[in-house]
């Protein structure tokens, strides 16, 4: 029994670590592309950057939720509804799109508050949706006080992260990468804490089985979210860093061209 419990603890710790890494990388890449999009004046000039930012953050929210659910010490394997799983991922991406669009053109205090509330709704809906999509039996009995605590955690955490990234300190050009990293850490911690409170509110540890085990196995989905997703996010982070370095070099090397003096040839008298 001790070997089984130690193996379960190690597996849970690994999945929690992967969830934290995915949340951190997704938040950092999303904030980086969002800051690139803020330089445009019109939506048609930065819509590709906004799509990348929304897809990255939405994927991070969905993958973090799946990894944290798989990291729970359950006595049975988990599966998900075949139709609900892709819809939850697409819903997270679609929900993040108006948030990044708002932040691309408005960084005032009211916009940060509104964006934080919208992100809390998207993340909270994703957390609840994946638990419902697992089809736990004998059934989930939600605890409203814990759900309210999860909502408060998500709202406060996302607003603090957005304020760190786009508030007064976030506008300092020299320290912007550092503040973006701090904001990504806050985002990852918020996703982690919010999901754990939602899991406690659902009483997942008291469940006995998962109805949709044979539709989308949780082990296969966790493998995808814990291996392929962080690798893709790491490559995107490196690509973003290289783009920003080239952009700074291009801005620094822009020197006004001097007009060349024309040499006039005079005929000898």
Secondary structure, 3 states (H helix, E strand, C coil): CHHHHHHHHHHHHHHHHHHHHHHHHHHHHHHHHHHHHCCCCCHHHHHHHHHHHHHHHHHHHHHHHHHHHHCCCCCCCCEECHHHHHHHHHHHHHHHHHHHHHHHHCCCHHHHHHHHHHHHHHHHHHHHHHHHHHCEECCCCCCHHHHHHHHHHHHHHHHHHHHHHHCCHHHCCCCHHHHHHHHHHHHHHHHHHHHHHHHHHHCHHHCCEECCCCCEEHHHHHHHHHHHHHHHHHHHHHHHHHHHHHHHHHHHCCCCCCCCCCCCCCCCC
